[in-house]
Amino acid sequence: MADVNLLLPHLVACLLLVPFSCAAASVVTHLPGYDGPLPFYLETGYVGVEEETGTELFYYFVESERSPATDAVLLWLTGGPRCSSFCGLAFETGPIKFVLEPYNGSLPRLVRNPYSWTQWFNDHPRYLSNPFYIGGDSYAGKMTPLIAQYISEVGNPITDPRFDQNSIIPASHGFGVISDQLYEAAVDNCEGDYVNPKNESCAAVLHTVNNLISEIAQAHILYKVCAVAAPKPADYDDQRRFLSEELVQLRKPPPRPSVDCFTFGYYLAYFWMNNNATRHALGVKEGTTSEWIRCVDYLPYARDLVSSINYHLNLTTRGYRALVYSGDHDLVIPHLGTQAWIRSLNFSILEEWRAWHLDGQAAGFTITYANSLTFATVKGAGHTAPEYRPKESFAMAQRLQA
């Protein structure tokens, strides 16, 4: 998966012009399951986004532990769609993580994440002069450039299905999931369109491809397939399976994966977040939700953004820096598709494809384009790169802000 991280210098004040209001914030000094006081500043609260209906969004704010007065502020968006922002706090860029140990019915334990890089902008005047980043992963690849453009006017991100979904076939071939013969059959029968098959031969090939892909964990092809995904509905469209993270919706309660499963932390999060002590510590309003679920499938919205490429083009040509990055073991949104839509922008190359390093070793590869656009891969990472390779992702984020 690729993530998008856009730097919007000197535009933080514009966010204050958006018609919303901030409810009273709560400073959290202790969390259930964490041993001792928190070694960082954590604030939670609600932001009003619709005055007529009283709709509010819950937020977490973690202050920089280095230099809060000057460090950049990061708004981190979670993909899905419809997945909780707690995913970013506990599994990706935030300062805490779960202790992965067998669950015995007691409250799951937390420890500090040494590679935290989450920060959140709210109505805090002392941060108005700080650089402002918007970042996210997966479906947030649609939301990030849209929000960035809105602010400017007053990462493998899901960007465009023509590139994202169509890259899964060649990526599957490159990863050794499908054979040469099957790949050639897809090329010959589908004529480059693996999203909307136009003939029975193409549909049959894609059905076989889908069956093979179902044998692996798409989010990271080297990881185990674990018992965290909901059963596949009988009438689920095979083509839609390629793109949506709705395949990993949690049931109530979620099935228990083995402790060595990558998704075991999601299982623990269900019990931790639905504990009354946790809700009280976080300042969650009583009666707002009966049950916390990591990703929901019943949140209505009026329309979806099919492609965010034009937003990327508009923002980068207006001088805003952008980093797009991909985990190189992701088969949900392969890096091949991300590279393809970036090439479609027709930006000139300033620095050719090269390795970037951490601790004397290649941590991934990168290329720099005109208009302050950089693409990078994170070696060994999957769909949500900071989740799989936190140290490397943290180093990459630090270099963007340098």
C-alpha positions in Angstrom: 0.0 0.0 0.0 1.1 3.5 -0.6 0.6 6.4 1.7 0.3 10.1 0.8 1.9 12.8 2.9 1.4 16.4 1.7 3.2 19.4 3.3 1.1 22.6 3.4 3.4 25.3 4.8 1.7 28.4 6.2 -1.8 27.1 5.5 -2.7 26.0 9.0 -4.6 29.2 9.7 -6.9 28.5 6.8 -8.1 25.4 8.6 -9.5 27.7 11.3 -11.8 29.3 8.7 -13.7 26.1 8.2 -17.0 26.4 10.0 -16.5 24.0 12.9 -16.2 24.3 16.6 -14.1 22.5 19.1 -15.6 20.9 22.2 -13.8 20.9 25.5 -10.6 18.8 25.2 -9.4 16.2 27.8 -5.7 15.7 28.7 -5.1 12.0 29.2 -2.3 11.2 31.6 -3.0 7.5 32.2 -4.4 4.7 30.0 -5.8 1.4 31.1 -3.2 -1.3 30.5 -0.3 1.1 30.3 2.1 0.8 33.2 2.5 4.3 34.9 1.8 7.8 33.6 2.0 8.3 29.8 5.5 9.7 28.8 3.9 11.9 26.2 1.2 14.6 26.0 -2.1 13.0 24.8 -5.2 15.0 24.3 -8.6 13.8 23.1 -11.8 15.6 22.3 -14.5 16.3 19.8 -14.6 18.6 16.7 -18.0 19.8 15.5 -18.3 19.4 11.8 -22.0 20.2 11.3 -23.7 22.8 13.3 -27.3 22.0 12.2 -27.1 18.3 13.2 -24.5 18.6 16.0 -22.3 16.0 14.3 -18.9 15.7 15.9 -15.7 13.8 15.2 -13.5 12.3 17.9 -9.8 13.1 17.8 -6.5 12.2 19.4 -3.7 14.7 19.6 -0.2 13.7 20.5 2.3 16.6 21.0 5.8 16.3 19.6 8.3 15.1 22.1 11.2 16.9 20.5 10.4 20.5 19.8 6.6 21.2 19.9 7.1 24.9 19.2 8.7 24.3 15.8 8.0 20.7 14.8 5.5 20.1 12.0 2.0 19.2 12.8 0.6 16.0 11.1 -3.1 15.3 10.5 -3.2 11.5 9.9 -6.2 9.9 8.2 -7.2 6.3 8.3 -8.3 4.4 5.2 -10.8 1.5 4.9 -13.0 3.2 4.0 -14.8 3.7 7.3 -12.0 2.5 9.6 -11.3 4.0 13.0 -8.6 6.6 13.5 -7.5 4.5 16.5 -5.7 2.3 13.9 -3.3 5.1 13.3 -2.8 5.7 17.0 -2.1 2.1 18.0 -1.0 0.3 14.9 0.7 2.8 12.6 2.2 6.1 13.6 1.0 6.7 17.2 3.0 6.5 20.5 1.4 3.3 21.8 1.0 -0.3 20.7 -0.5 -3.5 22.2 1.6 -6.2 23.9 0.9 -9.3 21.7 0.2 -11.9 24.3 -2.5 -14.5 24.7 -5.8 -12.9 25.7 -7.3 -14.3 29.0 -10.2 -11.9 29.4 -8.3 -9.2 31.3 -7.6 -5.8 29.9 -5.0 -6.0 27.1 -1.7 -4.3 27.9 0.0 -1.3 26.1 3.6 -0.3 25.7 5.2 2.7 24.1 6.0 2.7 20.3 9.5 4.1 19.9 8.8 5.0 16.3 5.8 7.2 16.9 5.3 10.1 14.5 1.6 11.0 14.9 0.6 14.6 15.6 -2.8 16.2 15.1 -3.8 19.8 14.4 -6.7 21.3 16.3 -7.7 24.8 17.4 -4.4 25.4 19.2 -3.0 28.9 18.3 0.5 28.0 19.4 0.8 25.7 16.4 -0.4 28.2 13.8 3.1 29.0 12.6 4.2 25.3 12.3 4.4 23.5 9.0 1.3 21.4 8.5 1.3 17.9 7.0 -1.7 15.8 5.9 -0.9 12.1 5.7 -2.8 8.8 5.4 -2.9 5.4 3.9 -5.1 3.2 1.7 -8.5 4.8 1.2 -7.1 8.0 2.7 -5.3 8.4 -0.6 -8.6 9.8 -1.8 -9.3 12.0 1.2 -5.8 13.5 1.7 -5.5 15.4 -1.6 -9.1 16.5 -1.4 -8.8 18.0 2.0 -5.4 19.5 1.1 -7.0 21.3 -1.8 -9.9 22.5 0.2 -7.5 24.0 2.8 -5.4 25.6 0.1 -8.5 27.3 -1.4 -10.0 29.1 1.8 0.5 6.9 1.4 -0.2 3.1 -1.7 -3.0 5.5 -1.7 -6.2 4.4 -3.4 -6.0 7.0 -6.2 -7.6 5.7 -9.4 -9.0 2.2 -10.0 -7.6 2.3 -13.6 -4.1 2.1 -12.1 -4.6 0.6 -8.7 -6.7 -2.4 -9.7 -5.2 -3.0 -13.0 -1.7 -3.3 -11.4 -2.8 -6.3 -9.3 -2.4 -8.8 -12.2 1.2 -7.9 -13.1 2.1 -7.6 -9.4 0.7 -11.0 -8.8 2.8 -12.4 -11.6 5.9 -10.6 -10.3 5.3 -12.0 -6.8 5.0 -15.5 -8.2 1.3 -15.9 -7.2 0.1 -16.6 -10.8 1.9 -18.5 -13.5 3.4 -17.2 -16.8 0.6 -19.0 -18.7 -2.2 -17.4 -16.6 -0.6 -14.0 -16.8 -0.3 -14.3 -20.6 -4.0 -15.4 -20.7 -5.0 -12.4 -18.7 -3.1 -10.1 -21.0 -4.4 -11.7 -24.2 -8.1 -11.9 -23.1 -8.6 -8.8 -21.0 -6.7 -6.3 -23.2 -5.3 -4.4 -20.2 -8.7 -4.0 -18.4 -8.8 -6.2 -15.4 -11.5 -4.1 -13.6 -14.4 -4.6 -16.0 -14.1 -7.8 -18.0 -15.7 -7.4 -21.4 -15.8 -11.1 -22.4 -16.3 -14.5 -20.8 -12.7 -15.6 -21.4 -11.4 -12.6 -19.4 -13.9 -13.1 -16.6 -12.9 -16.8 -16.4 -9.2 -15.9 -16.2 -9.8 -13.3 -13.5 -11.9 -15.8 -11.5 -8.9 -18.2 -11.5 -6.6 -15.3 -10.5 -8.9 -14.4 -7.6 -8.9 -17.9 -6.3 -5.1 -18.0 -6.3 -4.8 -14.5 -4.6 -7.2 -15.7 -1.9 -4.6 -18.2 -0.8 -2.3 -15.4 0.5 -2.5 -12.3 2.7 -2.9 -9.5 0.2 -1.9 -6.8 2.7 1.5 -8.5 2.9 2.2 -11.5 0.7 4.7 -13.1 3.1 2.4 -13.0 6.2 -0.1 -15.7 7.3 -3.7 -15.7 6.3 -5.4 -15.2 9.6 -8.9 -15.6 11.0 -9.8 -12.0 11.3 -11.6 -11.4 8.0 -15.4 -11.7 7.8 -16.6 -14.6 5.6 -16.9 -13.7 2.0 -20.5 -13.1 1.0 -21.7 -15.6 -1.6 -22.7 -12.9 -4.1 -19.6 -10.7 -3.6 -18.3 -9.4 -6.9 -14.8 -10.9 -7.6 -13.6 -7.7 -9.2 -14.6 -5.6 -6.2 -12.5 -7.9 -4.0 -9.4 -6.5 -5.6 -9.7 -3.0 -4.1 -11.8 -2.9 -0.9 -10.6 -3.4 2.6 -14.1 -4.4 3.5 -12.8 -8.0 3.3 -11.2 -7.4 6.8 -14.3 -6.2 8.5 -14.4 -7.4 12.1 -17.4 -9.3 13.4 -18.8 -8.7 16.9 -16.7 -9.9 18.7 -14.0 -10.7 16.1 -12.8 -14.2 15.7 -9.7 -15.0 17.7 -6.5 -15.3 15.5 -3.4 -17.0 16.8 -1.0 -14.8 18.7 1.6 -15.0 15.9 -0.8 -13.5 13.5 -0.1 -10.0 12.4 -3.8 -9.1 13.1 -3.8 -10.3 16.7 -3.5 -6.6 17.8 -6.8 -5.8 16.1 -8.4 -8.6 18.2 -7.0 -7.1 21.4 -8.1 -3.6 20.4 -11.7 -4.7 20.3 -11.7 -5.6 24.0 -9.5 -2.7 25.0 -11.6 0.0 23.3 -14.9 -1.5 24.5 -13.8 -1.5 28.1 -15.6 1.2 30.2 -12.4 2.2 31.9 -10.8 2.9 28.5 -13.8 5.0 27.3 -13.7 7.0 30.5 -9.9 7.6 30.3 -10.3 8.8 26.6 -13.2 11.1 27.4 -15.6 9.3 25.1 -19.1 10.7 25.6 -21.6 8.3 27.1 -24.3 7.1 24.7 -22.5 8.1 21.5 -21.7 4.5 20.4 -22.7 1.2 21.9 -19.7 -0.7 20.5 -16.4 0.2 19.0 -15.5 -1.7 15.8 -12.2 -1.2 13.9 -13.9 -0.9 10.5 -17.6 -0.5 9.9 -19.7 -1.2 6.8 -22.8 0.8 7.6 -21.5 4.4 7.6 -23.5 6.2 4.8 -22.0 8.8 2.5 -23.4 10.6 -0.5 -20.8 9.9 -3.1 -17.3 8.5 -3.6 -14.3 10.1 -5.3 -13.4 7.9 -8.3 -10.0 9.4 -8.9 -7.8 11.8 -6.9 -5.2 12.2 -9.6 -6.3 15.7 -10.7 -6.1 16.8 -7.1 -2.5 15.6 -6.9 -1.7 17.4 -10.1 -3.3 20.6 -8.9 -1.5 20.6 -5.6 1.9 19.7 -6.7 1.9 22.2 -9.6 1.0 24.9 -7.1 4.2 24.3 -5.1 3.1 21.9 -2.3 5.6 19.1 -1.4 4.3 15.6 -1.7 5.7 12.2 -0.7 3.9 9.1 -2.0 5.2 5.8 -0.7 4.4 2.2 -1.0 5.2 -1.0 0.9 6.8 -3.3 -1.7 5.0 -6.4 -0.5 1.5 -5.1 -0.8 -1.0 -6.8 -3.2 -4.0 -4.6 -2.2 -2.6 -1.5 -3.9 0.6 -2.6 -5.5 3.4 -0.1 -6.0 3.2 -0.7 -9.8 -0.1 1.0 -10.0 1.1 3.9 -7.8 4.1 4.4 -10.1 1.9 4.3 -13.1 -0.4 7.1 -12.1 2.5 9.2 -11.0 4.1 8.7 -14.5 0.7 9.8 -16.0 1.4 13.3 -14.5 4.2 13.6 -17.0 6.5 15.4 -14.6 10.2 15.5 -15.5 12.6 13.4 -13.4 15.0 15.4 -11.2 16.8 12.4 -9.5 16.7 8.9 -11.0 15.6 5.8 -9.2 18.0 5.0 -6.4 18.2 3.3 -3.0 17.6 5.2 0.3 19.4 3.9 3.3 19.0 3.3 7.0 21.7 1.9 9.3 23.9 1.3 6.2 21.4 -0.8 4.4 18.9 -0.1 1.6 15.5 0.6 3.3 13.7 1.1 0.0 14.0 2.9 -3.3 13.0 6.4 -4.4 12.7 8.7 -7.3 12.3 12.5 -7.3 10.2 14.4 -9.8 9.7 18.1 -10.6 7.1 20.0 -8.7 8.4 18.7 -5.3 6.9 15.2 -5.8 8.8 12.2 -4.4 7.9 8.5 -4.6 9.5 5.9 -2.3 9.1 2.3 -1.5 9.6 0.8 1.9 11.4 -2.5 1.7 9.6 -5.4 3.4 6.4 -3.3 4.2 2.9 -4.2 3.4 -0.3 -2.3 2.8 0.0 0.0 5.8 3.8 0.6 5.7 4.3 2.1 9.3 2.5 -1.0 10.7 4.9 -3.4 9.1 8.1 -1.4 9.0 7.8 1.3 11.8 11.5 2.1 12.0 12.0 2.6 8.3 8.7 4.5 7.9 9.7 6.8 10.8 13.1 7.5 9.2 11.4 8.3 5.9 9.0 10.8 7.5 11.9 12.4 9.4 13.7 13.0 6.1 10.7 14.6 4.5 10.5 17.1 7.3 14.3 17.8 7.3 
